Amino acid sequence: MSDEKHIDLTLEVWRQPGQDQKGRFETYELKGVSTDVSFLEMLDGLNERLLREGKEPVAFEHDCREGICGSCGFMINGQAHGPDRETTVCQLHMRRFQDKARLVVEPWRAKAFPVIRDLVVDRRAFDKIQAAGGYNGVNVGNAPDANSILIGKTDASEAFDAATCIGCGACVAACKNSAAMLFTSAKVGHFAMLPQGQPERIRRVVRMFDEMERQGFGACSWTQECEAACPKGISVKWISRAKKDYLKAKLIKGETGVAASDEFAG
């Protein structure tokens, strides 16, 4: 005997044809939604209905639907990825919601994340931040064997914790200033914990922080909402660590007259 239950929902979904066009909320009444399906599967059902009616389906991003790629992500009743902690939208199930619930669904709201269409935003600003410093600037030859450079268990675990950031953008959307400090600091911290990242550690943080500012993200005011919204539970400790490296870079510049973002590898 199945324990499957069904609920009725009212969806208020943000619809916007394009970046330069005005958007609006549209209301959809859904009947008999299975509590066993995910939030994205529920939207799939809505889109199938809209197509049958000859209407435009709701645009939203998705890929793996396993909570590891970072493609999905939007606001549900004002919460990034919805009400569950450390859960992406694709892993959020409809059993989390009550019958007759009204759900407001809208895209990330940030200057650096312009809306492409409906719930889809342009997150290439994240790619530019990573490209600004997420590499080694010298030719080191072929990749060495995995065991050739010994890394302590603590450092390896810390680096892995930072590397779990999937770049979904929830931290930016949840921040009142639309800051990207948690994302950027996690990427900085990933390299900073490994021996391969040490030679360019100081100039890397400067380059990535400077690019973050150029992309139009706001300043961090330490409300820590980013940590609360992160589906991977990335800690704000990475922000503190990255800021220390950034301060060190500024002190080096002041003492030597050489910018850390230049050829100084300090």
C-alpha positions in Angstrom: 0.0 0.0 0.0 1.5 3.3 -1.1 2.0 6.2 1.4 2.0 8.7 -1.4 0.0 11.9 -0.6 -1.1 14.7 -2.8 -1.4 18.4 -2.1 -2.8 21.5 -3.9 -0.6 24.5 -4.4 -0.8 28.1 -5.6 2.4 29.2 -7.3 3.4 32.8 -7.9 6.1 32.5 -10.5 8.3 35.3 -11.8 8.0 35.5 -15.6 10.4 37.7 -17.6 10.9 37.2 -21.4 14.4 38.7 -21.5 17.0 40.8 -19.7 15.8 44.1 -21.2 12.1 43.4 -20.7 9.9 43.9 -17.7 8.9 41.0 -15.6 5.8 40.1 -13.6 4.5 37.4 -11.3 2.0 34.9 -12.8 -0.3 32.7 -10.7 -0.8 29.0 -11.3 -3.1 26.7 -9.4 -1.8 23.1 -9.2 -4.0 20.3 -8.0 -2.9 16.8 -6.8 0.8 17.3 -6.7 2.5 14.2 -5.3 4.5 14.8 -2.2 7.1 12.3 -3.4 8.3 14.5 -6.3 11.0 17.1 -6.1 10.4 20.8 -6.6 11.9 20.7 -10.1 9.7 17.7 -11.0 6.7 19.7 -9.8 7.8 22.5 -12.2 8.2 19.9 -14.9 4.6 19.0 -14.4 3.6 22.7 -14.6 5.5 23.1 -17.8 3.9 20.1 -19.4 0.5 21.6 -18.7 1.5 25.0 -20.1 2.8 23.4 -23.3 -0.5 21.5 -23.7 -2.3 24.8 -23.3 -0.1 26.4 -26.0 1.7 28.7 -23.5 5.4 29.4 -22.8 6.9 27.0 -20.2 8.7 28.4 -17.1 12.4 28.7 -17.8 14.7 27.3 -15.0 18.2 25.9 -14.9 19.0 22.3 -14.0 21.5 19.6 -14.9 22.5 16.8 -12.6 19.5 17.1 -10.3 21.6 15.4 -7.6 22.6 18.5 -5.7 26.2 18.7 -6.9 26.4 20.8 -10.0 25.0 24.2 -8.8 22.9 24.8 -11.9 19.5 25.0 -10.1 18.7 27.7 -7.7 16.1 30.4 -7.1 14.1 31.9 -4.2 11.2 30.2 -2.7 9.1 32.4 -0.4 12.2 34.6 0.1 14.6 31.8 0.9 17.4 30.7 -1.4 16.8 27.1 -2.5 13.8 26.9 -0.2 13.2 26.2 3.5 15.5 23.2 4.0 19.1 23.7 5.3 22.0 22.6 3.1 19.6 21.5 0.3 19.5 22.5 -3.3 16.2 23.1 -5.1 16.5 19.9 -7.0 16.8 17.9 -3.8 13.9 19.8 -2.1 10.8 17.6 -2.1 7.1 18.6 -2.0 6.5 16.8 1.2 8.2 19.8 2.8 5.1 21.9 2.0 1.6 22.0 3.4 -1.6 21.5 1.4 -3.0 24.7 0.1 0.4 26.4 0.4 1.1 29.6 -1.6 4.7 29.6 -2.9 6.4 32.7 -4.4 9.1 31.6 -6.8 11.6 34.2 -8.2 15.2 34.3 -9.5 18.3 35.4 -7.7 18.2 39.2 -7.3 21.6 40.8 -7.8 23.1 43.4 -10.1 25.9 40.9 -11.0 23.3 38.2 -11.9 21.0 39.8 -14.5 17.9 37.8 -15.4 18.1 36.0 -18.7 14.6 34.6 -18.6 12.1 33.8 -15.9 14.1 32.0 -13.1 17.4 31.8 -15.1 20.1 34.3 -14.3 23.5 35.0 -15.9 26.2 33.8 -13.4 29.2 34.4 -15.6 30.5 36.9 -13.1 31.5 33.8 -10.9 33.5 32.4 -13.9 35.4 35.7 -14.2 36.3 35.7 -10.5 37.7 32.2 -10.8 39.5 33.0 -14.0 41.1 36.0 -12.4 43.1 33.9 -9.9 42.2 30.2 -10.0 45.3 29.0 -11.8 49.1 28.7 -11.5 50.9 31.4 -13.5 53.9 29.3 -14.4 54.4 26.2 -16.5 54.8 23.3 -14.1 54.8 20.6 -16.7 52.6 17.5 -16.6 50.4 16.8 -13.6 52.4 14.8 -11.0 51.3 11.6 -9.5 48.7 12.0 -6.9 51.0 10.6 -4.1 54.1 12.6 -5.1 53.2 15.6 -2.9 52.2 14.7 0.6 49.4 16.7 2.2 48.4 16.5 5.8 45.0 15.1 6.7 43.9 18.4 8.3 44.9 20.5 5.3 43.4 18.1 2.8 40.1 18.0 4.7 40.0 21.8 5.0 40.7 22.2 1.3 38.0 19.7 0.4 35.5 21.6 2.6 36.2 24.8 0.6 36.1 22.9 -2.7 32.6 21.7 -2.0 31.3 25.1 -3.1 29.2 24.5 -6.2 28.9 28.1 -7.3 25.1 28.2 -7.3 24.9 31.8 -6.2 22.7 31.3 -3.2 25.1 33.2 -1.0 24.8 36.3 -3.2 21.0 36.1 -3.4 20.6 35.7 0.4 23.0 38.6 1.2 21.3 42.0 1.6 24.3 43.6 -0.2 24.5 40.9 -2.9 28.1 40.1 -1.8 30.0 37.3 -3.3 32.5 37.1 -0.4 31.7 33.5 0.6 32.0 32.1 -2.9 35.2 34.0 -3.6 36.7 33.2 -0.2 36.0 29.5 -0.6 37.7 29.4 -4.0 40.7 31.3 -2.5 40.8 29.0 0.5 40.7 25.9 -1.6 44.1 26.8 -3.2 45.5 28.4 0.0 45.3 25.1 1.9 47.3 23.1 -0.7 51.1 23.3 -1.3 50.5 23.9 -5.0 48.7 27.1 -4.2 51.3 28.7 -2.0 53.6 30.4 -4.6 50.8 32.7 -5.8 48.7 32.7 -2.7 49.0 36.4 -2.0 48.5 37.8 -5.5 45.7 35.3 -6.1 43.5 36.7 -3.3 44.1 40.3 -4.6 43.2 39.4 -8.2 40.1 37.5 -7.2 38.9 40.2 -4.7 39.5 42.9 -7.3 37.6 41.0 -10.0 34.7 40.4 -7.5 34.4 44.2 -7.1 34.6 44.9 -10.8 31.7 42.5 -11.4 29.5 44.7 -9.2 29.0 42.5 -6.1 28.3 44.3 -2.9 30.5 44.5 0.2 30.4 42.0 3.0 28.7 43.3 6.2 29.1 40.0 8.1 25.4 39.1 8.6 26.4 35.5 7.9 23.2 34.9 5.9 25.4 33.5 3.2 26.4 30.6 5.4 22.8 29.9 6.4 21.7 29.8 2.7 24.6 27.8 1.3 23.4 24.3 0.2 26.9 22.9 1.0 27.3 24.5 4.4 30.4 26.5 3.5 31.6 28.3 6.7 32.2 32.0 7.0 35.6 31.1 8.4 36.8 31.2 4.8 35.9 34.8 4.6 38.0 35.6 7.7 40.9 33.7 6.3 40.8 35.3 2.9 40.5 38.7 4.4 43.7 38.1 6.4 45.5 37.1 3.2 44.2 40.2 1.5 45.4 42.4 4.4 48.8 40.8 4.2 48.9 41.6 0.5 48.2 45.3 1.2 50.9 45.4 3.9 53.4 43.8 1.5 52.6 46.5 -1.1 53.0 49.2 1.5 56.3 48.0 2.7 57.8 47.1 -0.7 56.0 49.5 -3.1 55.3 46.4 -5.3 51.7 45.4 -5.8 50.9 41.9 -4.8 48.8 41.5 -8.0 52.0 42.1 -10.1 54.8 39.7 -10.4 55.5 39.6 -6.6 54.9 36.0 -5.5 55.7 36.7 -1.7 
